[in-house]
Amino acid sequence: MPLLAGFSGVLCLLVIGSIAAVVLPRIQSGKWDDLPARMFSWWIICLSLGLALVAGWQVFTLLFAFISFVALREFLTLAPTRREDRLVVLFVYVSVLISYWSIWIGNYPYFLVIAPIYIFVATAIMMVWTGRTDGFLATAGIMQWGVIVCVFNLGHVAFLMQTPVAEVPQAGAAGLVFFLIFMTQLNDIAQYVWGKLFSQHPISPKISPNKTWEGAIGGVLSTLVLFVLLAPYFTPLDFWPSVLIGSVLPVLGFFGDVTMSAIKRDLGVKDTSQLLPGHGGMLDRLDSLMFTAPWYFHMLAIFALERF
């Protein structure tokens, strides 16, 4: 069973990473010092997601609703907002319930429009109601950005769990979701490892000094090759669609990471929180997935799935 094989592969990677977390800091002190904390968090993340995938779409949807809420809270805690906008901020939090309710009832058209259109319009109306104009555009942009990346984009992951089994005989809906999360996180890890091993030429020193061309190219190529090789076991994609999706997905993951780095530099913070040791906050860990999930979802809808 592909999903069981996937879980076994992740377990092997966790064991190898845990051994490396013990050995590498002793060999190269200072270069790998953050690895033990990273691996501890990886164990927690993988166990939580794995159990939710096995438990079914209801549990997984509840988990991702909670994840979206935590990510949104981190974002709004860091972003500059006004005291007068407390009611609007409360409504933005309620948008998590509204969006995930559309996922829970399986209403795909409603899900597609509720965040980018109706929550957007409602947020603007509520801000106008306060009667303040100073900082209006900046605050409106902050609210909508938070809803889109933390709720709407991540919601695509939860909605994939409602894919009919008949459309994904390879590994079921859980296999589709596992493959997305696995490839996105593998891309992050591959860029981290390639960058550590061959760090020479930074891509954007002002935004993310640790991001190098060597790491980015190594991560993209590694992810593409594994995506194309594993796609037949987890997805109903043909060869060329898998090449297309596998080529763009790691690039989007890279820009998701760099975009969040740019936001953090704008706000003057290193991490969005200390929730996940070695990683930072929920936003720090999910920034790539926020960019890859919609692409993966809609490409599957175009090339393979009748449900969406």
Residue, then its C-alpha position, 0 to 999 in steps of 0.5 A: m500500500p503506497l500510503l503505508a510505504g510513505f509512512s515507513g519512508v518518513l519514519c526512516l527519514l526521521v530516524i536518519g535525521s535523529i542520528a544526524a542530529v546527534v552526530l553532525p553537531r559534534i563533527q561540525s560545531g556551530k553549523w548543525d546546532d539547530l538540527p536536534a531541535r528541528m528533529f524534535s519538532w519534526w517528530i511531533i509534526c509527522l506523528s500529528l499529521g500521520l494520525a490525522l490522515v489515518a483518522g479520516w477527513q473529519v479529524f484532518t479537517l478539524l486539525f487543519a482548522f486549528i492549524s489555520f487559526v494558530a497561523l492566523r493568530e501568529f500573523l495578526t499578532l505580529a502585523p500592525t493593527r489598530r485598537e479600533d479594528r478589534l471587531v474586524v480582527l474578531f471577524v477575521y478569526v471567525s472566517v476560519l469557522i466560515s471557510y472550514w464549514s464550507i469544507w466540512i459540508g463539501n461545498y466546493p463552489y462556496f469554498l472558492v468564493i467565500a474568502p477571496i470575495y465575501i470575507f473580503v467585502a465584509t471586512a471592508i464594510m466593517m472597516v468603513w463602519t468604524g469611520r476611520t480612514d488613516g491606515f485603512l488600506a494597509t489594515a485592509g491588506i493585512m486582514q485579507w492577506g492573513v485570511i488568504v494565506c492562513v485560511f483559504n490556501l491551507g484549506h485546500v489541503a483539508f478539502l483534498m481529503q474529500t476526494p472520492v476513493a474511486e478517483v484515487p485508487q492508488a492511495g486514496a484521498a489521504g495519499l494525495v494529501f500525504f504526497l503534497i505535504f511530503m513533497t513540500q516539506l521534502n523540498d524545504i529539507a532538501q534546500y536546507v541540506w544542499g544549502k548547508l553542504f554547498s552554500q556559496h552564492p546567496i539568492s537574496p541576502k537582504i531578505s533571506p541570507n541563508k537561501t543560496w542558489e546551490g540550495a534552491i537548485g538542489g532542492v528543486l531538482s531533487t523534488l522534481v525527480l522524486f515527484v515524477l517517480l512517486a506520483p504514479y503511486f499516490t496520484p492519478l496523474d499522467f507523466w507530463p502533468s506530473v512533470l509540470i506540477g513537480s517542476v513548479l511546486p518546489v519553486l512555489g515552495f521556495f517563494g513561499d518561504v522567501t515571502m514569509s522571510a520578507i514579511k518578517r524582516d518588514l516586521g523586524v522579527k526572526d520567527t513568528s513564534q516559538l511554538l515549534p523548536g528549531h523552526g519558529g512558529m506555525l507560519d515559519r513551518l507552513d509558509s511553503l505549503m501555503f503557496t504549494a497547496p493551491w497549485y497542487f489542488h487546482m492542477l489535480a482538478i484540471f488533469a485528474l479529478e472530477r470532484f473539483 
